Amino acid sequence: MRGVGDATGSEDPASGGRPTPSDRHGQPTPSDGYGQPATAGRGPYRPVPSDGHGLSPDVGRGPTTRRSRALLRSLAPPVWRSLPWVALAAAGGLGLLFAASTRLPDQTPGAEVGLTVLRVTALSGGVGLAFLLDDPARHTTAASPVGRPYRAGLRLAMATPLLALWWTTVLLLLPGPTRPPLGPVTLEALATATFAIALATATVRFTDGAEVGRGAAIWLGAAAAVAVLVPARWGLLTLPADRWWEETQVRWAVLLAVTLASTALCVPEPLRRRQVPGLSPSGGVRG
């Protein structure tokens, strides 16, 4: 026979044998170890939703993440308008002209000519990408809650589909017999593009300039000139008929990996530079 205490709860050893309260279905409620409900002063007990692994489904989705996403959505229109459209259009149009020039001769050029044209076209596209991070309002947007990696990534995400469409159009403009192996030449074009972006991110990282595209484009042109002067055995500009062709593709792959790593290292916010005592930030002597 159950006693009166059995109708209202069960004994909790942690509470010294005192009966613990139960709900209207006879199920004991969680106790705090002193005979009091664990939900005392916090309203009725409600189980926390779980994802099946003991974790709340909201883990990792704090207000900071949601706020960053909302800020990125609000930044998308002004970032789209602030892209260097003149430089991108000029470089892209020049590259299309290079590719279309292969259809002008009466006799269709060979694959070696096509490879040279595509390399020059990729360099033209890289010059345009060197201006991708130009931001006249850099010193204003630096105070934005969204960090520079997000802003730079947003610019790159907007330009990537256009770049892919542009390169596809370039390849289609070449006649069939003029097209070199598409895999290796696309690898070279991708490495050239990432090299240009790496130069731009490094310039932004280590300088205070708002428009860094011109300097990055000059460095890209200088690197292309050096690549032309390097012998084919150790260089990057061999032809498919050369015996060093496969080794050259390995060098292009290494260049792609290095430029990607350099971009990832240089894209964070610049480190604050030490200020010499007695000098103002502009370099003048304080009074």
C-alpha positions in Angstrom: 0.0 0.0 0.0 1.4 3.4 -1.0 1.5 6.2 1.5 0.4 9.7 1.1 4.0 10.8 0.2 4.0 8.2 -2.7 1.2 10.1 -4.4 3.1 13.3 -4.6 6.6 12.2 -5.3 9.4 9.8 -4.5 12.2 9.9 -2.0 15.5 11.4 -3.1 18.6 10.0 -1.4 20.5 13.2 -2.1 17.9 15.2 -0.2 18.1 13.1 3.0 15.1 10.9 2.3 12.7 13.8 1.8 10.2 13.2 -1.0 10.8 15.0 -4.2 8.0 16.7 -6.0 6.5 15.2 -9.1 4.4 16.5 -12.0 0.7 15.8 -12.6 1.6 12.5 -14.4 3.5 11.1 -11.4 6.9 11.7 -13.0 9.6 13.1 -10.6 10.9 16.5 -11.6 14.7 17.3 -11.6 16.0 18.1 -8.1 18.9 20.4 -7.1 20.0 17.9 -4.4 18.4 19.8 -1.6 14.8 18.7 -2.1 13.9 21.6 -4.2 13.0 21.4 -7.9 15.9 22.3 -10.2 13.5 24.7 -12.1 12.6 26.7 -9.0 12.4 30.4 -9.9 12.9 29.7 -13.6 9.4 28.6 -14.7 8.4 25.2 -15.8 11.0 22.7 -16.9 11.4 22.3 -20.7 13.9 20.0 -22.3 16.6 21.6 -24.5 16.3 20.6 -28.1 19.1 18.4 -29.3 20.6 17.5 -32.7 20.9 13.8 -31.8 24.5 14.1 -30.5 23.7 15.9 -27.3 24.3 19.4 -28.7 21.9 22.2 -29.1 21.0 22.9 -32.8 21.9 26.6 -32.1 25.5 25.8 -31.2 27.8 27.8 -33.5 24.9 30.1 -34.6 25.3 32.8 -32.1 24.2 36.4 -32.6 27.7 37.3 -33.9 27.4 34.9 -36.9 23.9 36.1 -37.7 25.0 39.7 -37.4 27.9 39.1 -39.8 25.7 37.5 -42.4 23.3 40.4 -42.2 26.1 42.9 -42.6 27.5 41.0 -45.6 24.1 41.1 -47.3 23.8 44.8 -46.6 27.4 45.3 -47.9 26.8 43.4 -51.2 25.2 46.2 -53.2 27.8 48.9 -52.3 30.7 46.5 -52.9 29.2 45.5 -56.3 29.1 49.2 -57.2 32.6 49.9 -55.9 34.3 47.1 -58.0 36.9 48.5 -60.5 34.6 48.0 -63.5 36.7 50.2 -65.8 39.9 48.2 -65.2 38.1 44.8 -65.3 36.3 45.7 -68.5 39.4 47.1 -70.2 41.5 44.1 -69.4 38.7 41.6 -70.3 38.0 43.3 -73.6 41.7 43.4 -74.5 41.9 39.7 -73.8 38.9 38.9 -76.0 40.5 40.9 -78.8 43.7 38.8 -78.5 41.7 35.6 -78.7 39.6 36.8 -81.6 42.7 37.7 -83.5 43.4 34.1 -84.2 40.5 34.0 -86.6 41.8 36.8 -88.8 44.5 34.9 -90.8 43.5 33.0 -93.9 45.2 29.9 -92.6 44.3 28.7 -89.1 47.2 29.1 -86.7 48.6 26.0 -85.0 48.3 25.1 -81.3 51.6 26.7 -80.4 50.3 30.1 -81.6 47.1 29.5 -79.7 49.1 28.7 -76.5 51.0 31.9 -76.8 47.8 33.9 -77.4 46.1 32.4 -74.4 49.1 33.1 -72.2 49.0 36.8 -73.2 45.2 36.8 -72.7 45.6 35.3 -69.2 48.2 38.0 -68.4 45.7 40.6 -69.6 43.1 39.2 -67.3 45.6 39.1 -64.4 46.3 42.8 -64.9 42.6 43.5 -64.5 42.4 41.3 -61.3 45.3 43.3 -59.8 42.8 46.2 -59.4 40.2 44.0 -57.7 41.0 45.2 -54.2 41.1 48.9 -55.1 38.8 50.7 -52.5 38.9 54.5 -52.5 37.0 54.3 -49.2 39.4 51.9 -47.6 40.1 54.0 -44.5 36.4 54.4 -44.0 35.4 50.8 -44.5 38.3 49.7 -42.1 36.0 50.7 -39.2 33.3 48.4 -40.5 32.2 45.5 -38.2 32.9 43.1 -41.0 36.6 42.3 -41.2 38.7 42.8 -44.3 38.8 39.0 -45.1 35.0 39.0 -45.5 35.1 42.2 -47.6 37.9 40.9 -49.9 36.1 37.5 -50.1 32.9 39.2 -51.1 34.7 41.0 -53.9 36.4 37.8 -55.1 33.0 35.9 -55.0 31.4 38.5 -57.2 34.3 38.5 -59.7 34.7 34.7 -59.9 31.6 33.9 -62.0 32.5 36.7 -64.4 36.1 35.5 -64.7 34.9 31.9 -65.5 32.5 33.2 -68.1 35.2 35.4 -69.6 37.7 32.5 -69.8 35.2 30.2 -71.4 34.4 32.8 -74.1 38.1 33.2 -74.7 38.5 29.5 -75.3 35.5 29.4 -77.6 36.9 32.2 -79.7 39.9 30.1 -80.7 39.4 27.8 -83.7 39.6 24.1 -82.9 43.0 23.5 -84.5 44.4 26.5 -82.6 43.4 25.4 -79.1 46.2 23.9 -77.0 45.5 21.3 -74.3 42.8 23.0 -72.2 43.8 21.5 -68.8 47.4 22.8 -68.7 46.5 26.2 -70.2 43.7 26.7 -67.7 46.1 25.8 -64.9 48.4 28.5 -66.2 45.6 31.1 -66.4 44.4 30.2 -62.9 48.0 30.6 -61.5 48.4 33.9 -63.2 45.1 35.2 -61.7 46.0 34.1 -58.2 49.4 35.6 -58.6 47.8 38.9 -59.4 45.4 38.7 -56.4 48.3 37.7 -54.1 50.3 40.8 -55.2 47.2 43.0 -54.5 46.6 41.5 -51.1 50.3 41.8 -50.2 50.3 45.5 -51.2 47.2 46.2 -49.2 48.7 44.3 -46.2 51.9 46.2 -46.1 50.9 49.7 -47.3 48.3 52.3 -46.5 47.3 53.0 -50.1 43.6 52.7 -51.0 44.2 52.0 -54.7 46.9 49.3 -55.0 46.0 48.0 -58.5 48.6 50.0 -60.4 51.5 48.8 -58.3 50.3 45.2 -58.3 49.9 45.4 -62.1 53.5 46.7 -62.5 54.9 43.9 -60.4 52.9 41.4 -62.4 54.3 42.7 -65.7 57.8 42.6 -64.3 57.3 39.0 -63.2 56.1 38.1 -66.7 59.1 39.8 -68.3 61.4 37.7 -66.0 59.5 34.5 -66.9 60.2 35.3 -70.6 63.9 35.6 -70.0 64.3 32.3 -68.0 65.4 29.4 -70.1 62.7 26.8 -71.0 64.5 24.1 -68.9 63.8 26.0 -65.7 61.1 28.4 -66.7 57.3 28.4 -67.1 56.8 29.1 -70.8 57.7 25.8 -72.5 55.7 24.3 -75.4 53.9 20.9 -75.4 56.5 19.5 -77.8 59.4 20.3 -75.3 60.6 17.6 -73.1 60.2 19.8 -70.1 56.5 20.3 -70.6 55.4 18.1 -67.7 57.9 19.6 -65.4 56.6 23.1 -66.3 53.1 22.1 -65.4 54.4 21.0 -62.0 55.9 24.4 -61.5 52.6 26.1 -62.5 50.8 24.0 -59.9 53.4 24.9 -57.2 53.0 28.6 -58.2 49.2 28.2 -57.8 49.6 26.7 -54.3 52.1 29.3 -53.2 50.0 32.2 -54.4 46.9 30.8 -52.7 48.8 30.5 -49.4 50.2 34.0 -49.7 46.7 35.4 -50.3 45.4 33.6 -47.3 48.2 35.0 -45.1 48.0 38.6 -46.4 44.3 39.0 -46.5 43.7 39.7 -42.7 43.8 43.2 -41.3 47.2 44.9 -41.4 49.1 44.9 -38.2 49.4 48.2 -36.4 52.7 49.8 -37.0 54.8 50.9 -34.1 54.8 54.7 -33.8 58.1 56.4 -33.0 57.8 58.6 -29.9 57.7 62.3 -30.7 56.4 61.7 -34.3 52.9 62.2 -35.4 51.2 59.5 -37.5 51.8 61.6 -40.6 55.6 61.6 -40.0 55.8 65.1 -38.7 57.4 66.2 -35.3 54.9 66.7 -32.6 54.9 70.0 -30.9 
